[in-house]
Amino acid sequence: MRGGAVLPDGSANLMPRRNLPWGEEKNPVPAKIRERGERGPAPVGSFSGDRSPYGIQDMAGNVAEWTISDAETGGTPAPTFRTIRGGSWDYTTTRNILSYMLDNMRTLGERDFQLGMRCALLAK
């Protein structure tokens, strides 16, 4: 979501430590969160402002996503937990959006209608 020192177009990343895909906090939040739109997830890309510097959509809202990362407890990997990242259409609000951009632990096998996954292809 944050990007490296240089963006794909060759320009400098002015916010390499950003906590939100679009940079600074905005109101209204440009993502599918509780206060925006109808209840339930929206089609991918419906909120064009919720885009990383790399063009990846729905990084802060719509559906929180599982990662492959084991969660850490006290600096030690906790293999019974996984990390989720991003916000959701139901539990993320303007007030708590920054807390959902940090690592959130969930037990392996947990099921929740607000959790999804992002399919990714590694470019070679």
VMD Tcl script that builds the backbone (N, CA, C; Angstrom):
set m [mol new atoms 372]
animate dup $m
set s [atomselect $m all]
$s set {name element resname resid chain x y z} {
  {N N MET 1 A 0.809 -1.186 0.000}
  {CA C MET 1 A 0.000 0.000 0.000}
  {C C MET 1 A 0.857 1.256 0.000}
  {N N ARG 2 A 1.939 1.251 0.739}
  {CA C ARG 2 A 2.753 2.457 0.878}
  {C C ARG 2 A 3.629 2.713 -0.326}
  {N N GLY 3 A 4.223 1.685 -0.830}
  {CA C GLY 3 A 5.137 1.845 -1.946}
  {C C GLY 3 A 6.557 2.079 -1.469}
  {N N GLY 4 A 7.467 2.026 -2.384}
  {CA C GLY 4 A 8.871 2.247 -2.079}
  {C C GLY 4 A 9.255 3.703 -2.256}
  {N N ALA 5 A 10.526 3.963 -2.405}
  {CA C ALA 5 A 11.023 5.330 -2.563}
  {C C ALA 5 A 10.658 5.907 -3.928}
  {N N VAL 6 A 10.510 5.010 -4.925}
  {CA C VAL 6 A 10.183 5.447 -6.286}
  {C C VAL 6 A 8.909 4.736 -6.729}
  {N N LEU 7 A 8.006 5.479 -7.336}
  {CA C LEU 7 A 6.744 4.924 -7.817}
  {C C LEU 7 A 6.916 4.335 -9.219}
  {N N PRO 8 A 5.960 3.540 -9.690}
  {CA C PRO 8 A 6.089 2.896 -10.998}
  {C C PRO 8 A 6.348 3.860 -12.158}
  {N N ASP 9 A 5.872 5.095 -12.055}
  {CA C ASP 9 A 6.092 6.049 -13.142}
  {C C ASP 9 A 7.463 6.725 -13.066}
  {N N GLY 10 A 8.288 6.315 -12.085}
  {CA C GLY 10 A 9.630 6.865 -11.933}
  {C C GLY 10 A 9.712 8.077 -11.026}
  {N N SER 11 A 8.563 8.595 -10.602}
  {CA C SER 11 A 8.577 9.755 -9.714}
  {C C SER 11 A 8.860 9.327 -8.274}
  {N N ALA 12 A 9.312 10.291 -7.481}
  {CA C ALA 12 A 9.595 10.012 -6.069}
  {C C ALA 12 A 8.282 9.796 -5.321}
  {N N ASN 13 A 8.275 8.847 -4.409}
  {CA C ASN 13 A 7.125 8.624 -3.536}
  {C C ASN 13 A 7.218 9.642 -2.411}
  {N N LEU 14 A 6.350 10.624 -2.421}
  {CA C LEU 14 A 6.410 11.696 -1.434}
  {C C LEU 14 A 5.947 11.257 -0.050}
  {N N MET 15 A 5.298 10.097 0.034}
  {CA C MET 15 A 4.793 9.603 1.315}
  {C C MET 15 A 5.082 8.110 1.471}
  {N N PRO 16 A 6.337 7.692 1.548}
  {CA C PRO 16 A 6.639 6.259 1.619}
  {C C PRO 16 A 6.215 5.600 2.930}
  {N N ARG 17 A 5.870 6.351 3.937}
  {CA C ARG 17 A 5.414 5.785 5.212}
  {C C ARG 17 A 3.934 6.062 5.445}
  {N N ARG 18 A 3.188 6.266 4.383}
  {CA C ARG 18 A 1.756 6.564 4.487}
  {C C ARG 18 A 1.026 5.457 5.238}
  {N N ASN 19 A -0.019 5.830 5.961}
  {CA C ASN 19 A -0.864 4.864 6.655}
  {C C ASN 19 A -2.188 4.639 5.937}
  {N N LEU 20 A -2.462 5.457 4.950}
  {CA C LEU 20 A -3.661 5.313 4.135}
  {C C LEU 20 A -3.234 5.337 2.671}
  {N N PRO 21 A -3.895 4.602 1.806}
  {CA C PRO 21 A -3.450 4.533 0.411}
  {C C PRO 21 A -3.373 5.892 -0.270}
  {N N TRP 22 A -4.260 6.803 0.061}
  {CA C TRP 22 A -4.311 8.120 -0.575}
  {C C TRP 22 A -3.460 9.145 0.158}
  {N N GLY 23 A -2.836 8.797 1.269}
  {CA C GLY 23 A -1.950 9.713 1.987}
  {C C GLY 23 A -2.568 10.249 3.253}
  {N N GLU 24 A -2.823 11.548 3.289}
  {CA C GLU 24 A -3.368 12.210 4.478}
  {C C GLU 24 A -4.830 11.814 4.716}
  {N N GLU 25 A -5.268 11.951 5.967}
  {CA C GLU 25 A -6.669 11.688 6.290}
  {C C GLU 25 A -7.575 12.625 5.502}
  {N N LYS 26 A -8.721 12.098 5.062}
  {CA C LYS 26 A -9.707 12.881 4.323}
  {C C LYS 26 A -11.084 12.632 4.917}
  {N N ASN 27 A -11.935 13.626 4.803}
  {CA C ASN 27 A -13.314 13.468 5.217}
  {C C ASN 27 A -14.188 14.098 4.141}
  {N N PRO 28 A -15.011 13.339 3.431}
  {CA C PRO 28 A -15.294 11.943 3.696}
  {C C PRO 28 A -14.156 11.027 3.249}
  {N N VAL 29 A -14.083 9.893 3.910}
  {CA C VAL 29 A -13.087 8.881 3.562}
  {C C VAL 29 A -13.412 8.348 2.166}
  {N N PRO 30 A -12.440 8.318 1.247}
  {CA C PRO 30 A -12.722 7.871 -0.131}
  {C C PRO 30 A -12.680 6.356 -0.297}
  {N N ALA 31 A -13.262 5.631 0.669}
  {CA C ALA 31 A -13.256 4.167 0.636}
  {C C ALA 31 A -14.625 3.655 1.054}
  {N N LYS 32 A -14.913 2.402 0.746}
  {CA C LYS 32 A -16.187 1.771 1.118}
  {C C LYS 32 A -16.105 1.362 2.579}
  {N N ILE 33 A -16.571 2.257 3.443}
  {CA C ILE 33 A -16.624 1.994 4.877}
  {C C ILE 33 A -18.073 2.136 5.329}
  {N N ARG 34 A -18.323 1.958 6.608}
  {CA C ARG 34 A -19.695 1.932 7.127}
  {C C ARG 34 A -20.523 3.152 6.707}
  {N N GLU 35 A -19.953 4.329 6.738}
  {CA C GLU 35 A -20.729 5.535 6.446}
  {C C GLU 35 A -20.925 5.817 4.956}
  {N N ARG 36 A -20.354 5.006 4.091}
  {CA C ARG 36 A -20.386 5.300 2.658}
  {C C ARG 36 A -21.201 4.273 1.885}
  {N N GLY 37 A -22.291 4.700 1.324}
  {CA C GLY 37 A -23.075 3.841 0.442}
  {C C GLY 37 A -23.939 2.837 1.172}
  {N N GLU 38 A -24.496 1.925 0.407}
  {CA C GLU 38 A -25.382 0.904 0.950}
  {C C GLU 38 A -24.597 -0.131 1.743}
  {N N ARG 39 A -25.307 -0.834 2.611}
  {CA C ARG 39 A -24.698 -1.885 3.425}
  {C C ARG 39 A -24.229 -3.015 2.515}
  {N N GLY 40 A -23.050 -3.530 2.790}
  {CA C GLY 40 A -22.498 -4.625 1.996}
  {C C GLY 40 A -21.324 -4.156 1.161}
  {N N PRO 41 A -20.539 -5.092 0.657}
  {CA C PRO 41 A -19.388 -4.723 -0.171}
  {C C PRO 41 A -19.836 -4.151 -1.509}
  {N N ALA 42 A -18.964 -3.363 -2.095}
  {CA C ALA 42 A -19.223 -2.749 -3.405}
  {C C ALA 42 A -18.361 -3.447 -4.452}
  {N N PRO 43 A -18.715 -3.333 -5.722}
  {CA C PRO 43 A -17.832 -3.893 -6.758}
  {C C PRO 43 A -16.433 -3.273 -6.653}
  {N N VAL 44 A -15.419 -4.068 -6.935}
  {CA C VAL 44 A -14.036 -3.604 -6.866}
  {C C VAL 44 A -13.873 -2.340 -7.701}
  {N N GLY 45 A -13.205 -1.346 -7.117}
  {CA C GLY 45 A -12.928 -0.105 -7.827}
  {C C GLY 45 A -14.045 0.922 -7.789}
  {N N SER 46 A -15.112 0.671 -7.041}
  {CA C SER 46 A -16.229 1.614 -6.975}
  {C C SER 46 A -15.842 2.932 -6.303}
  {N N PHE 47 A -14.819 2.904 -5.469}
  {CA C PHE 47 A -14.357 4.103 -4.781}
  {C C PHE 47 A -12.957 4.417 -5.303}
  {N N SER 48 A -12.897 5.209 -6.347}
  {CA C SER 48 A -11.639 5.444 -7.059}
  {C C SER 48 A -10.564 6.092 -6.195}
  {N N GLY 49 A -10.939 6.762 -5.109}
  {CA C GLY 49 A -9.952 7.374 -4.227}
  {C C GLY 49 A -9.247 6.378 -3.329}
  {N N ASP 50 A -9.787 5.162 -3.225}
  {CA C ASP 50 A -9.186 4.116 -2.383}
  {C C ASP 50 A -8.242 3.289 -3.247}
  {N N ARG 51 A -7.115 3.894 -3.569}
  {CA C ARG 51 A -6.161 3.307 -4.509}
  {C C ARG 51 A -4.754 3.604 -4.017}
  {N N SER 52 A -3.894 2.606 -4.077}
  {CA C SER 52 A -2.500 2.784 -3.668}
  {C C SER 52 A -1.742 3.537 -4.757}
  {N N PRO 53 A -0.500 3.991 -4.460}
  {CA C PRO 53 A 0.299 4.644 -5.498}
  {C C PRO 53 A 0.600 3.714 -6.674}
  {N N TYR 54 A 0.404 2.424 -6.481}
  {CA C TYR 54 A 0.641 1.431 -7.522}
  {C C TYR 54 A -0.634 1.087 -8.291}
  {N N GLY 55 A -1.744 1.760 -7.955}
  {CA C GLY 55 A -3.002 1.529 -8.653}
  {C C GLY 55 A -3.814 0.374 -8.104}
  {N N ILE 56 A -3.425 -0.186 -6.970}
  {CA C ILE 56 A -4.172 -1.297 -6.381}
  {C C ILE 56 A -5.384 -0.722 -5.664}
  {N N GLN 57 A -6.548 -1.268 -5.963}
  {CA C GLN 57 A -7.805 -0.709 -5.479}
  {C C GLN 57 A -8.275 -1.349 -4.178}
  {N N ASP 58 A -9.111 -0.598 -3.468}
  {CA C ASP 58 A -9.789 -1.081 -2.257}
  {C C ASP 58 A -8.820 -1.513 -1.161}
  {N N MET 59 A -7.823 -0.692 -0.924}
  {CA C MET 59 A -6.827 -1.023 0.094}
  {C C MET 59 A -7.295 -0.685 1.516}
  {N N ALA 60 A -8.193 0.279 1.673}
  {CA C ALA 60 A -8.604 0.718 3.008}
  {C C ALA 60 A -10.046 0.355 3.336}
  {N N GLY 61 A -10.815 -0.029 2.353}
  {CA C GLY 61 A -12.217 -0.323 2.606}
  {C C GLY 61 A -12.694 -1.512 1.805}
  {N N ASN 62 A -13.974 -1.695 1.794}
  {CA C ASN 62 A -14.691 -2.748 1.104}
  {C C ASN 62 A -14.613 -4.050 1.894}
  {N N VAL 63 A -13.522 -4.803 1.834}
  {CA C VAL 63 A -13.376 -6.052 2.576}
  {C C VAL 63 A -11.964 -6.132 3.134}
  {N N ALA 64 A -11.838 -6.396 4.433}
  {CA C ALA 64 A -10.519 -6.619 5.023}
  {C C ALA 64 A -9.952 -7.909 4.445}
  {N N GLU 65 A -8.633 -8.014 4.376}
  {CA C GLU 65 A -8.031 -9.141 3.671}
  {C C GLU 65 A -7.020 -9.894 4.513}
  {N N TRP 66 A -7.104 -11.210 4.395}
  {CA C TRP 66 A -6.111 -12.071 5.023}
  {C C TRP 66 A -4.756 -11.830 4.368}
  {N N THR 67 A -3.706 -11.958 5.131}
  {CA C THR 67 A -2.357 -11.963 4.567}
  {C C THR 67 A -1.741 -13.329 4.842}
  {N N ILE 68 A -0.628 -13.582 4.232}
  {CA C ILE 68 A 0.074 -14.839 4.475}
  {C C ILE 68 A 0.940 -14.756 5.733}
  {N N SER 69 A 1.040 -13.565 6.305}
  {CA C SER 69 A 1.921 -13.330 7.452}
  {C C SER 69 A 1.372 -13.943 8.734}
  {N N ASP 70 A 2.228 -14.662 9.455}
  {CA C ASP 70 A 1.876 -15.058 10.810}
  {C C ASP 70 A 1.863 -13.799 11.650}
  {N N ALA 71 A 0.899 -13.688 12.533}
  {CA C ALA 71 A 0.867 -12.549 13.448}
  {C C ALA 71 A 1.994 -12.704 14.455}
  {N N GLU 72 A 2.418 -11.595 15.027}
  {CA C GLU 72 A 3.465 -11.635 16.046}
  {C C GLU 72 A 2.896 -11.204 17.377}
  {N N THR 73 A 3.281 -11.919 18.412}
  {CA C THR 73 A 2.892 -11.542 19.758}
  {C C THR 73 A 4.166 -11.329 20.540}
  {N N GLY 74 A 4.425 -10.108 20.930}
  {CA C GLY 74 A 5.637 -9.794 21.670}
  {C C GLY 74 A 6.900 -10.038 20.872}
  {N N GLY 75 A 6.845 -9.880 19.536}
  {CA C GLY 75 A 8.020 -10.072 18.691}
  {C C GLY 75 A 8.244 -11.515 18.275}
  {N N THR 76 A 7.411 -12.444 18.758}
  {CA C THR 76 A 7.537 -13.856 18.425}
  {C C THR 76 A 6.393 -14.259 17.503}
  {N N PRO 77 A 6.676 -14.936 16.370}
  {CA C PRO 77 A 5.584 -15.367 15.498}
  {C C PRO 77 A 4.596 -16.253 16.248}
  {N N ALA 78 A 3.322 -16.025 16.003}
  {CA C ALA 78 A 2.256 -16.810 16.633}
  {C C ALA 78 A 1.543 -17.586 15.533}
  {N N PRO 79 A 1.977 -18.832 15.240}
  {CA C PRO 79 A 1.449 -19.565 14.086}
  {C C PRO 79 A -0.032 -19.910 14.161}
  {N N THR 80 A -0.681 -19.725 15.308}
  {CA C THR 80 A -2.119 -19.982 15.380}
  {C C THR 80 A -2.927 -18.751 14.994}
  {N N PHE 81 A -2.232 -17.669 14.675}
  {CA C PHE 81 A -2.892 -16.432 14.269}
  {C C PHE 81 A -2.369 -15.996 12.908}
  {N N ARG 82 A -3.181 -15.292 12.170}
  {CA C ARG 82 A -2.773 -14.656 10.918}
  {C C ARG 82 A -3.112 -13.181 11.015}
  {N N THR 83 A -2.469 -12.417 10.157}
  {CA C THR 83 A -2.693 -10.982 10.126}
  {C C THR 83 A -3.694 -10.644 9.032}
  {N N ILE 84 A -4.626 -9.758 9.360}
  {CA C ILE 84 A -5.475 -9.187 8.319}
  {C C ILE 84 A -5.115 -7.710 8.206}
  {N N ARG 85 A -5.367 -7.155 7.049}
  {CA C ARG 85 A -5.090 -5.735 6.835}
  {C C ARG 85 A -6.243 -5.109 6.069}
  {N N GLY 86 A -6.391 -3.831 6.261}
  {CA C GLY 86 A -7.413 -3.081 5.548}
  {C C GLY 86 A -8.711 -3.012 6.311}
  {N N GLY 87 A -9.573 -2.150 5.845}
  {CA C GLY 87 A -10.855 -1.933 6.490}
  {C C GLY 87 A -11.968 -2.683 5.790}
  {N N SER 88 A -13.164 -2.560 6.344}
  {CA C SER 88 A -14.314 -3.278 5.827}
  {C C SER 88 A -15.515 -2.354 5.701}
  {N N TRP 89 A -16.450 -2.743 4.876}
  {CA C TRP 89 A -17.677 -1.996 4.662}
  {C C TRP 89 A -18.535 -1.927 5.913}
  {N N ASP 90 A -18.319 -2.805 6.872}
  {CA C ASP 90 A -19.196 -2.847 8.048}
  {C C ASP 90 A -18.564 -2.265 9.311}
  {N N TYR 91 A -17.355 -2.678 9.663}
  {CA C TYR 91 A -16.821 -2.248 10.957}
  {C C TYR 91 A -15.860 -1.077 10.893}
  {N N THR 92 A -15.452 -0.642 9.717}
  {CA C THR 92 A -14.536 0.495 9.623}
  {C C THR 92 A -15.341 1.787 9.487}
  {N N THR 93 A -14.951 2.776 10.280}
  {CA C THR 93 A -15.606 4.081 10.248}
  {C C THR 93 A -14.556 5.169 10.066}
  {N N THR 94 A -15.009 6.391 9.849}
  {CA C THR 94 A -14.096 7.526 9.742}
  {C C THR 94 A -13.235 7.636 10.998}
  {N N ARG 95 A -13.796 7.341 12.148}
  {CA C ARG 95 A -13.062 7.468 13.414}
  {C C ARG 95 A -12.003 6.394 13.625}
  {N N ASN 96 A -12.242 5.180 13.148}
  {CA C ASN 96 A -11.311 4.088 13.468}
  {C C ASN 96 A -10.498 3.580 12.285}
  {N N ILE 97 A -10.563 4.252 11.148}
  {CA C ILE 97 A -9.906 3.736 9.940}
  {C C ILE 97 A -8.404 3.531 10.116}
  {N N LEU 98 A -7.733 4.408 10.815}
  {CA C LEU 98 A -6.282 4.243 10.978}
  {C C LEU 98 A -5.940 2.985 11.768}
  {N N SER 99 A -6.760 2.607 12.719}
  {CA C SER 99 A -6.457 1.393 13.493}
  {C C SER 99 A -6.559 0.147 12.631}
  {N N TYR 100 A -7.376 0.166 11.566}
  {CA C TYR 100 A -7.496 -1.002 10.694}
  {C C TYR 100 A -6.398 -1.067 9.637}
  {N N MET 101 A -5.629 -0.033 9.492}
  {CA C MET 101 A -4.518 -0.067 8.545}
  {C C MET 101 A -3.296 -0.729 9.170}
  {N N LEU 102 A -3.319 -0.923 10.478}
  {CA C LEU 102 A -2.244 -1.616 11.181}
  {C C LEU 102 A -2.545 -3.105 11.176}
  {N N ASP 103 A -1.592 -3.911 11.629}
  {CA C ASP 103 A -1.812 -5.354 11.691}
  {C C ASP 103 A -2.933 -5.690 12.667}
  {N N ASN 104 A -3.817 -6.555 12.253}
  {CA C ASN 104 A -4.884 -7.063 13.102}
  {C C ASN 104 A -4.793 -8.576 13.098}
  {N N MET 105 A -4.798 -9.179 14.281}
  {CA C MET 105 A -4.669 -10.635 14.370}
  {C C MET 105 A -6.042 -11.302 14.370}
  {N N ARG 106 A -6.096 -12.450 13.724}
  {CA C ARG 106 A -7.280 -13.303 13.744}
  {C C ARG 106 A -6.797 -14.744 13.868}
  {N N THR 107 A -7.597 -15.581 14.510}
  {CA C THR 107 A -7.207 -16.984 14.636}
  {C C THR 107 A -7.342 -17.665 13.288}
  {N N LEU 108 A -6.478 -18.643 13.050}
  {CA C LEU 108 A -6.559 -19.419 11.812}
  {C C LEU 108 A -7.939 -20.059 11.720}
  {N N GLY 109 A -8.503 -20.048 10.550}
  {CA C GLY 109 A -9.801 -20.670 10.341}
  {C C GLY 109 A -10.986 -19.799 10.722}
  {N N GLU 110 A -10.733 -18.600 11.239}
  {CA C GLU 110 A -11.853 -17.712 11.583}
  {C C GLU 110 A -12.628 -17.359 10.330}
  {N N ARG 111 A -13.937 -17.358 10.443}
  {CA C ARG 111 A -14.785 -16.997 9.321}
  {C C ARG 111 A -15.571 -15.749 9.683}
  {N N ASP 112 A -15.656 -14.839 8.737}
  {CA C ASP 112 A -16.362 -13.581 8.963}
  {C C ASP 112 A -16.757 -13.020 7.608}
  {N N PHE 113 A -17.986 -12.573 7.473}
  {CA C PHE 113 A -18.468 -12.067 6.190}
  {C C PHE 113 A -17.782 -10.785 5.763}
  {N N GLN 114 A -16.945 -10.205 6.605}
  {CA C GLN 114 A -16.237 -8.980 6.263}
  {C C GLN 114 A -14.783 -9.231 5.867}
  {N N LEU 115 A -14.367 -10.485 5.874}
  {CA C LEU 115 A -12.992 -10.840 5.520}
  {C C LEU 115 A -12.953 -11.480 4.147}
  {N N GLY 116 A -11.945 -11.112 3.377}
  {CA C GLY 116 A -11.770 -11.693 2.058}
  {C C GLY 116 A -10.307 -11.948 1.801}
  {N N MET 117 A -9.965 -12.109 0.564}
  {CA C MET 117 A -8.563 -12.280 0.206}
  {C C MET 117 A -8.330 -11.587 -1.121}
  {N N ARG 118 A -7.105 -11.247 -1.369}
  {CA C ARG 118 A -6.712 -10.598 -2.618}
  {C C ARG 118 A -5.846 -11.583 -3.374}
  {N N CYS 119 A -6.208 -11.877 -4.575}
  {CA C CYS 119 A -5.397 -12.733 -5.419}
  {C C CYS 119 A -4.289 -11.879 -6.033}
  {N N ALA 120 A -3.084 -12.367 -5.978}
  {CA C ALA 120 A -1.955 -11.600 -6.501}
  {C C ALA 120 A -1.097 -12.491 -7.386}
  {N N LEU 121 A -0.565 -11.909 -8.413}
  {CA C LEU 121 A 0.334 -12.593 -9.318}
  {C C LEU 121 A 1.683 -11.924 -9.222}
  {N N LEU 122 A 2.703 -12.691 -8.935}
  {CA C LEU 122 A 4.053 -12.138 -8.865}
  {C C LEU 122 A 4.601 -11.971 -10.262}
  {N N ALA 123 A 5.001 -10.755 -10.565}
  {CA C ALA 123 A 5.594 -10.485 -11.888}
  {C C ALA 123 A 7.049 -10.914 -11.886}
  {N N LYS 124 A 7.499 -11.467 -12.983}
  {CA C LYS 124 A 8.909 -11.881 -13.074}
  {C C LYS 124 A 9.611 -11.085 -14.116}
}
mol reanalyze $m
mol bondsrecalc $m
mol representation Tube
mol addrep $m
